[in-house]
């Protein structure tokens, strides 16, 4: 295992940003950036041992700063949507910035994906890691509490990328961290030929603004039933059978995961390359977004159009502060928030 560092541009207030690359014994690598704690690159072998890029990303700091795509970003303080850009905690209503119509999306106007995180390398024989730390001030983006947040990206000789989140606040607050990487296990322009399996019997229903209604919908008999592998393109093609897919021309759905603790949430596979990515998480939900809104350019000038990658965002449910029947995202002052997600790669 090895970790290298290199400059990755100067931010708008003159700070040097750094790209950290962890490489394992087979040459597979993960690159992470202190700006926004982004995953910039993941290169893993196919069934023939050829390394290839499987994570959508950019080549310059300016693109991460200016393009509103969240490619690879650490999302916070609250990922996903908060309806009406407000919530009530301990009897106090907090008003947030509206950056998604009348709602708040992925932390607001300037979420964690636009912040500088202090990086620290942690090297071991069979697993290296980069630990990022950020301190969010009280009422940043409208959220209460000064909060210290740590995100650790670990990469090992078995091609397992593990993300560990930890946070503490000096006031009661809300928190829902996730990573917004888009995955494409092939060299094709879309991942519609990939199969996806998700261990979930139901999803959270949403209104036309993608805000949960508080109801749960069984996946039975619909293209949301991913309990057995389904080709993503086939699911999208069946959009007329499912209101949630038809409304947005693809998947943008929170799946209510089965199981407790660190469990398998889903499996993404590309038959052409032979690559498989297993997703394991301690989180209760996973937002599956099929990337239908992508319209940008990324690594090496490659065009990222609709369905270029799929995001598998492990997290608590959207709009959780406004639904008492959802698992809570409240973090009490002095308590410790912890969450773990693993992306395990293989090929055969």
HUMOSUL-V95143 format. One record per residue. N is the residue number from 1. RES is the residue in one small letter. PHI is phi as a letter, one per 40 degrees, with the letter a starting at -180 (999 if undefined). OMEGA is omega in radians with two decimals (999 if undefined). Layout:
n/res/phi/omega
N/RES/PHI/OMEGA
N/RES/PHI/OMEGA
This chain:
n/res/phi/omega
1/x/999/3.08
2/x/a/3.05
3/x/b/3.04
4/x/b/3.11
5/x/b/3.04
6/x/a/3.11
7/x/c/-3.12
8/x/b/3.04
9/x/g/-3.13
10/x/b/-3.14
11/x/c/-2.99
12/x/c/3.10
13/x/b/2.97
14/x/g/3.14
15/x/c/3.10
16/x/c/3.08
17/x/c/-3.03
18/x/b/3.05
19/x/b/3.14
20/x/b/3.12
21/x/b/3.09
22/x/b/-3.10
23/x/b/-3.11
24/x/c/-2.98
25/x/c/3.12
26/x/c/3.12
27/x/g/3.08
28/x/c/-2.98
29/x/a/3.01
30/x/b/3.09
31/x/b/-3.13
32/x/b/-2.99
33/x/b/-3.13
34/x/c/3.03
35/x/c/3.13
36/x/g/-3.09
37/x/f/-3.10
38/x/c/2.81
39/x/c/-3.05
40/x/c/-3.03
41/x/a/2.97
42/x/b/-3.13
43/x/b/-3.10
44/x/b/-3.11
45/x/c/2.97
46/x/c/-3.07
47/x/c/3.11
48/x/c/3.13
49/x/g/-3.13
50/x/c/3.13
51/x/c/3.10
52/x/a/3.12
53/x/c/-3.14
54/x/b/-3.09
55/x/b/3.12
56/x/c/-3.14
57/x/a/-3.13
58/x/b/-3.12
59/x/b/-3.09
60/x/b/3.09
61/x/c/-3.11
62/x/d/3.13
63/x/c/3.10
64/x/c/-3.11
65/x/c/-2.93
66/x/b/-3.09
67/x/c/-3.04
68/x/c/-3.05
69/x/b/-3.13
70/x/g/-3.11
71/x/d/3.04
72/x/g/-2.96
73/x/c/2.87
74/x/c/-3.01
75/x/b/3.11
76/x/a/0.07
77/x/c/3.08
78/x/b/3.09
79/x/c/-3.14
80/x/g/-2.96
81/x/b/2.95
82/x/b/-3.05
83/x/c/3.12
84/x/g/3.13
85/x/f/3.11
86/x/a/3.06
87/x/a/3.14
88/x/b/3.12
89/x/b/-3.14
90/x/f/3.09
91/x/g/3.13
92/x/b/3.09
93/x/c/3.12
94/x/b/-3.14
95/x/b/-3.06
96/x/b/3.12
97/x/c/3.13
98/x/c/3.13
99/x/b/3.11
100/x/a/-3.00
101/x/g/3.13
102/x/c/-3.00
103/x/b/3.03
104/x/b/-3.12
105/x/b/2.97
106/x/f/2.99
107/x/h/3.07
108/x/h/-3.04
109/x/c/3.14
110/x/b/-3.10
111/x/c/-3.10
112/x/c/-3.14
113/x/c/3.12
114/x/b/-3.09
115/x/b/3.02
116/x/c/3.12
117/x/b/3.10
118/x/c/-3.06
119/x/b/3.08
120/x/a/-3.14
121/x/c/3.14
122/x/b/-3.03
123/x/b/3.08
124/x/a/-3.03
125/x/c/-3.05
126/x/b/3.13
127/x/a/3.04
128/x/b/-3.12
129/x/a/2.97
130/x/b/-3.14
131/x/b/3.10
132/x/b/3.14
133/x/b/3.08
134/x/a/3.08
135/x/b/3.10
136/x/c/-3.09
137/x/c/3.13
138/x/d/3.13
139/x/g/3.00
140/x/c/-3.08
141/x/f/3.08
142/x/g/-3.10
143/x/c/-3.11
144/x/c/2.99
145/x/g/2.93
146/x/c/-2.97
147/x/b/3.05
148/x/c/-3.06
149/x/b/3.04
150/x/b/3.05
151/x/b/-3.14
152/x/b/3.05
153/x/b/3.13
154/x/b/-3.13
155/x/b/-3.05
156/x/b/-3.08
157/x/c/3.08
158/x/c/3.11
159/x/g/3.05
160/x/b/3.08
161/x/c/-3.11
162/x/b/3.09
163/x/b/3.11
164/x/b/-3.13
165/x/b/3.07
166/x/a/3.13
167/x/a/3.03
168/x/b/-3.10
169/x/b/3.10
170/x/c/3.04
171/x/b/2.99
172/x/d/-3.10
173/x/a/3.05
174/x/b/-3.12
175/x/a/3.11
176/x/a/-3.05
177/x/c/3.06
178/x/a/3.03
179/x/b/-3.01
180/x/b/3.07
181/x/c/3.01
182/x/b/-3.04
183/x/b/3.00
184/x/a/-3.01
185/x/c/-3.13
186/x/b/3.03
187/x/b/-3.14
188/x/c/-3.10
189/x/c/3.09
190/x/b/3.08
191/x/b/-3.08
192/x/c/3.10
193/x/c/3.07
194/x/c/2.95
195/x/c/3.13
196/x/b/3.04
197/x/b/3.14
198/x/b/-3.09
199/x/c/-3.10
200/x/a/3.11
201/x/c/-3.12
202/x/a/3.11
203/x/b/3.04
204/x/c/3.10
205/x/c/-3.14
206/x/b/3.05
207/x/c/-3.07
208/x/c/3.09
209/x/c/-3.13
210/x/g/3.06
211/x/c/-3.12
212/x/d/3.07
213/x/c/-3.04
214/x/g/3.14
215/x/c/3.09
216/x/b/-3.12
217/x/b/3.03
218/x/c/-3.12
219/x/c/-3.05
220/x/d/3.02
221/x/g/-3.13
222/x/b/3.06
223/x/c/2.98
224/x/c/3.13
225/x/c/-3.12
226/x/b/3.14
227/x/c/2.91
228/x/b/-3.08
229/x/d/3.10
230/x/b/3.07
231/x/c/-3.04
232/x/d/3.13
233/x/c/3.11
234/x/c/3.10
235/x/c/3.11
236/x/c/-3.14
237/x/c/3.13
238/x/c/-3.03
239/x/d/-3.09
240/x/c/3.10
241/x/c/-3.03
242/x/a/-3.12
243/x/d/-3.07
244/x/c/3.11
245/x/c/-3.10
246/x/c/-3.06
247/x/c/-3.06
248/x/b/3.10
249/x/f/3.12
250/x/i/3.13
251/x/c/2.91
252/x/a/-2.85
253/x/b/3.03
254/x/c/3.11
255/x/c/3.13
256/x/c/-2.96
257/x/c/3.04
258/x/c/3.04
259/x/g/-3.13
260/x/b/3.10
261/x/g/3.10
262/x/c/-3.05
263/x/b/3.11
264/x/c/3.14
265/x/c/-3.08
266/x/a/3.12
267/x/b/3.08
268/x/b/-3.11
269/x/a/3.02
270/x/b/-3.05
271/x/c/-3.08
272/x/c/-3.13
273/x/c/-3.07
274/x/g/-3.09
275/x/c/3.04
276/x/b/3.04
277/x/b/3.04
278/x/c/3.11
279/x/b/3.07
280/x/b/-3.07
281/x/a/2.97
282/x/c/-3.09
283/x/c/-3.12
284/x/c/-3.08
285/x/b/3.03
286/x/a/3.07
287/x/c/3.07
288/x/b/3.12
289/x/b/-3.03
290/x/c/2.97
291/x/g/-3.11
292/x/c/3.14
293/x/c/-3.13
294/x/c/3.09
295/x/a/-3.08
296/x/a/3.03
297/x/b/-3.07
298/x/b/-3.06
299/x/d/3.07
300/x/g/-3.12
301/x/g/-3.12
302/x/c/3.12
303/x/c/3.04
304/x/b/3.11
305/x/c/-3.13
306/x/d/3.09
307/x/g/3.14
308/x/c/3.12
309/x/a/3.12
310/x/b/3.09
311/x/c/3.11
312/x/b/-2.96
313/x/c/3.11
314/x/c/-2.99
315/x/a/2.90
316/x/c/-3.02
317/x/c/3.06
318/x/d/3.03
319/x/f/-3.09
320/x/d/-3.11
321/x/c/-3.10
322/x/b/-3.13
323/x/b/-3.10
324/x/c/-3.12
325/x/c/3.06
326/x/c/3.02
327/x/d/-3.02
328/x/c/3.00
329/x/b/3.09
330/x/c/3.04
331/x/b/-3.13
332/x/c/3.11
333/x/d/3.11
334/x/g/3.08
335/x/c/-3.12
336/x/b/3.02
337/x/c/3.08
338/x/b/3.14
339/x/a/-3.13
340/x/b/3.01
341/x/b/3.13
342/x/b/2.98
343/x/b/-3.04
344/x/b/-3.04
345/x/b/3.05
346/x/a/3.12
347/x/a/3.06
348/x/a/999
